[in-house]
Amino acid sequence: MHPETYKPPALPSPFSTTTSPPSLITQGAEAHLYKTCFLAPDTPAALKIRPAKAYRHPILDRRLTRQRILQEARCLAKSLREGVNVPAVWALDWEGQGGESGNGGAWLLMEWIDGPVMRVVFERWEKFLKRNQGSLSEEDVAGEESRVRGLMERIGRAVGGLHKSGVVHGDLTTSNLILRPFVGGSEDATTGEGEGEGSPSMEGDVVLIDFGLAAQSAQPEDRAVDLYVLERAFGSTHPKTEPFFDSVLKGYEQSYKGANVTLKRLEDVRLRGRKKSMIG
Amino acid sequence: MLAIGLEGSANKLGVGIMLHPDDGSSPQVLANVRHTYVSPPGEGFLPKDTARHHRAWVAKLVKKTLREARISVDDVDCICFTKGPGMGAPLQSVAIAARMLSLLWKKPLVGVNHCVGHIEMGRLITGATNPVVLYVSGGNTQVIAYSSQRYRIFGETLDIAVGNCLDRFARTLHISNDPAPGYNIEQLAKKGKQLVDLPYTVKGMDCSFSGILAAIDALAATYGINGPEKDEEVDSEKSVEEGGKPTRADLCFSLQETIFSMLVETTERAMAHVGSKEVLIVGGVGCNERLQEMMGIMAQDRGGSVHATDERFCIDNGIMIAQAGLLAYSTGFRTPLKESSCTQRFRTDDVYVKWRD
């Protein structure tokens, strides 16, 4: 991203008039994520805006944007109802400023989840291992590994819980999982960016975010693809954690009845990915 | 270094000559000759007929190319040919021609991946250094980005290619295949006004087009506007929602708007993923000006730019094979006669790209 040359589109009302304006966190392909507040200034909120795509025919653009933001909100609401750790949906408008005067964009206001994303946790852990390669005893290394295994097992359980609620995520990467520290937990875990000296804290709840590609499904196929995407994400972004991926699957297996059907399907999906051959 | 390239993976037979000057100055196109096998309206090109066309024309085209480039056979360093992917029979006829030239002239062979040929030619012409590539043609639909010695496929079609979808709808409407069905659809679409509802099938980074084709074929049949154009067609005053009937132009317009939106969306996702701001469009469908325009708007919104070329370089040609072949040749790559076969299935990411950092 190049903030010096890039200007995001104007915010829809009422966010254009919020004092201390929403701050842009990230720009994805489809949406912009802002941090703002909800009702009270001390209630932080995440605002996801899907701007209208100027390249698309306006009718098509409205149809797609509406479909997608509603799908995202419904998936979040459903999994929250089933007790999965996901941000709560607070408000949404599928036509930007509403009605015919709307710019065709849409927004979704959600609970703000504190804590670093898993990508940061694992990156810090990998850095810590590298920095202390010489000084760690075999016991220390084994201890570190079991801590990571523990976290990965909890990730597996979180994904299992989501699938149990009848929702598949569609884009499971370590950037879409947040480690929310326990209230009153160690300070270390609350700072995502800080370059801590020690091994990062792995205490906290695993929270799933970004349901932009989520869908309601209980098919073993869709669930297995979810796991396969997560496996590839671990392999490509955190090579050192890849050998522990079986811990994710172990946690997943224990999370709901019928998980073993999905795991069986995962074996087929893996083979398919590798042998994918060009057709057409 | 000088290379002659032979391409014939589909209905275009192309022969071209590329020069990479020894002093390291920019490569030059010395000749770019093409002959297309055009099938009658309502029909596609069959492999056996296309292969017959290529066999009949290849010697003439090679002679013409040498004449145009004003070079003699002695100047040629290597003979590059399309190894795949493509239609079997046409690929084989051109591979045989390349082998024949190699034995006759005693020059080494270089087998080239067709998709890599498109990418390298696009990079050369537009000067784009490290773009996200959208490769769209009658046989391929891929979103590609380069990373550590491979052109990696980020997204692709799950069934038919986008160009195939357009070609086959042109067949449904009996639109002329001359110069190309896609070009004629593009011209007709300019007269289209209303958007009809079609499926929109993006799955993550991948697209699917077969369902859209079935849906629009069914629409054309429902309104009785498939088959050859009838004289009495008049512009309906009412819109489709009000019980009116769409025109042939409306269908072409809707098809283009829908499938191009899907392509731009997946390309944008790949750009966000790899953090690139440049897009390069290659392949026959890349000539479409509406696609280029949509991609331009998207790239601009991201603070980037789009690179595209015209029909000389977009549509299958011989120089792209010569260009990619020369790059491989300069790193020491050769295809021994024994291995100079061709294959219908040859993935873009199978090629080890030794010539890039």
Interface residues (C-beta under 8 A of the other chain):
Chain A: M1 H2 T5 Y6 Q27 G28 A29 E30 K53 A54 Y55 R56 H57 I59 L60 R63 L64 G170 D171 L213 S277 M278 I279 G280
Chain B: P85 G139 N140 T141 E156 T157 D159 I160 A161 N164 L195 Y200 G204 E257 T258 S261 V264 E265 E268 R269 M271 A272 H273 G275 K277 E293 M294 M295 I297 M298 D301 R302 G303 R345 F346 R347
